[in-house]
Amino acid sequence: MKNFKIFLFTLLFSGLITAQVHDKGTFVQPKSEFWDGVQKGIDEFNKKEKPDNKTFKMDFTELNLPKSKNEFTSYGHNDPVNQGNTGTCWSFSTTSYFESEIYRIYKQKIKLSPIWNAYWEYIEKALRFVRERGNSVIGEGSESNAVVRIWQHYGCVPEEVYNGMLPGQKHHDHSKMFNEINNYLIGIKNANAWNENEALNTVKSILNHYLGEPPTKFSVNGKEYTPKEYLEKVVRLNLDDYVAVMSLMQKPYYEKAEYEVPDNWWHNKDYYNVPLDVFMSIIKSTIRNGFTVALFGDVSEAGIEPHAKAAMIPSFDIPSEYIDESARQFRFSNGTTGDDHGIHMVGYLNKDGKDWYLIKDSGSGSFNVGDKGYYFYHEDYVKLKMLGFMAHKDAVADLLSKFKK
């Protein structure tokens, strides 16, 4: 009996020792402190000294500049919106302009989608690229009157139904998207694979991946619209009322001409070309008569500084009294003036006998300090560096009467 008890005790004790343990799992952040130190040491050893990337700029520190947008007489416009890492300033600025036109005419504030315009502009670019066998510009840029063309063909939509950003995305970024589109179209050209439907479907799939698929129908305030119905019933702008004006000596004055820059990729020839003094007088009168203006031109200058929020022409570039049509054309002809940005003029201020203009700007520089999304442009900067503008025909009626029918 004694031996049996010892045997039973041994058996039970052994069972406790060998009972199955159920281990649990959990999620942990992997750590490798030693390897992190190794990698840090390697990176520090291989790190190249960054060059001192200073650029030569105008010194604004002792200038009597406008300090705030509140100093300006301005007209109805929506708050500035940053375009992020995109080349779609033309769409942001012109969309902003048309929003102001809706408010001016109907006293109705609407926020429209600039990315809608960019989406369909890529489709139009791809279509032309294929049809012209690769002899057409593919880029992110375009012009103000492209928005008119897009709306006439595709309609428009409010920002709330198509903002072009994916869930969790905080800023617009078209860099990868554009590279994919560009590489794909270059591949088509290299392979001579000019299948139009296949090309457009592929470009659409790329756009849909990065921007989301644009709506064909949507509801706003309980009413359903197609994009064309929204343009007709809500936006209600007559797009034929808007004209583009430029001032370049290389084309005859008082004739319509092509604006010869890469972003005018479809070679539009409907720009009204006028002498520079007329160009400036129109801008001055337009902004004083309750209209805003969509401007386009060059912002890569020593006289534009985001932290000063000002754009001027320094005397070491050219004194104010020497800014004329020849100085303007000279810079355009030698490439130091280009068409690299679209902006929206929403107000004016006369200071020390010269005009300053309140500029709504979607570029990142305008959001650094102060009134976020705005710049203050001196009239000399507009005169020398802004190449053209879009305006309502009522604002330029006297000018249009001088052109041949």
Stockholm file with secondary structure:
# STOCKHOLM 1.0

chainA/1-405         MKNFKIFLFTLLFSGLITAQVHDKGTFVQPKSEFWDGVQKGIDEFNKKEKPDNKTFKMDFTELNLPKSKNEFTSYGHNDPVNQGNTGTCWSFSTTSYFESEIYRIYKQKIKLSPIWNAYWEYIEKALRFVRERGNSVIGEGSESNAVVRIWQHYGCVPEEVYNGMLPGQKHHDHSKMFNEINNYLIGIKNANAWNENEALNTVKSILNHYLGEPPTKFSVNGKEYTPKEYLEKVVRLNLDDYVAVMSLMQKPYYEKAEYEVPDNWWHNKDYYNVPLDVFMSIIKSTIRNGFTVALFGDVSEAGIEPHAKAAMIPSFDIPSEYIDESARQFRFSNGTTGDDHGIHMVGYLNKDGKDWYLIKDSGSGSFNVGDKGYYFYHEDYVKLKMLGFMAHKDAVADLLSKFKK
#=GR chainA/1-405 SS CHHHHHHHHHHHHHHHHHCCCCCCCCCCCCCCHHHHHHHHHHHHHHCCCCCCCCCCCCCCTTSCCCCCGGGSEECCCCCCCCCCBCSCHHHHHHHHHHHHHHHHHHCCCCCBCHHHHHHHHHHHHHHHHHHTTTCSCCSSCCCHHHHHHHHHHHCCCBGGGCCSCCTTCCSCBCHHHHHHHHHHHHHHHHHTCCCHHHHHHHHHHHHHHHHCCCCSSEEETTEEECHHHHIIIIICCCGGGEEEEECCTTSCTTEEECCCSTTCTTCCCCEEECCHHHHHHHHHHHHHTTCCEEEEECCCSTTEETTTTEECCCTTTCCGGGCSHHHHHHHHHTTSSCCCEEEEEEEEEEETTEEEEEEECCSGGGGSSSSTTEEEEEHHHHHHHEEEEEEEGGGGHHHHTTSCC
#=GC SS_cons         CHHHHHHHHHHHHHHHHHCCCCCCCCCCCCCCHHHHHHHHHHHHHHCCCCCCCCCCCCCCTTSCCCCCGGGSEECCCCCCCCCCBCSCHHHHHHHHHHHHHHHHHHCCCCCBCHHHHHHHHHHHHHHHHHHTTTCSCCSSCCCHHHHHHHHHHHCCCBGGGCCSCCTTCCSCBCHHHHHHHHHHHHHHHHHTCCCHHHHHHHHHHHHHHHHCCCCSSEEETTEEECHHHHIIIIICCCGGGEEEEECCTTSCTTEEECCCSTTCTTCCCCEEECCHHHHHHHHHHHHHTTCCEEEEECCCSTTEETTTTEECCCTTTCCGGGCSHHHHHHHHHTTSSCCCEEEEEEEEEEETTEEEEEEECCSGGGGSSSSTTEEEEEHHHHHHHEEEEEEEGGGGHHHHTTSCC
//
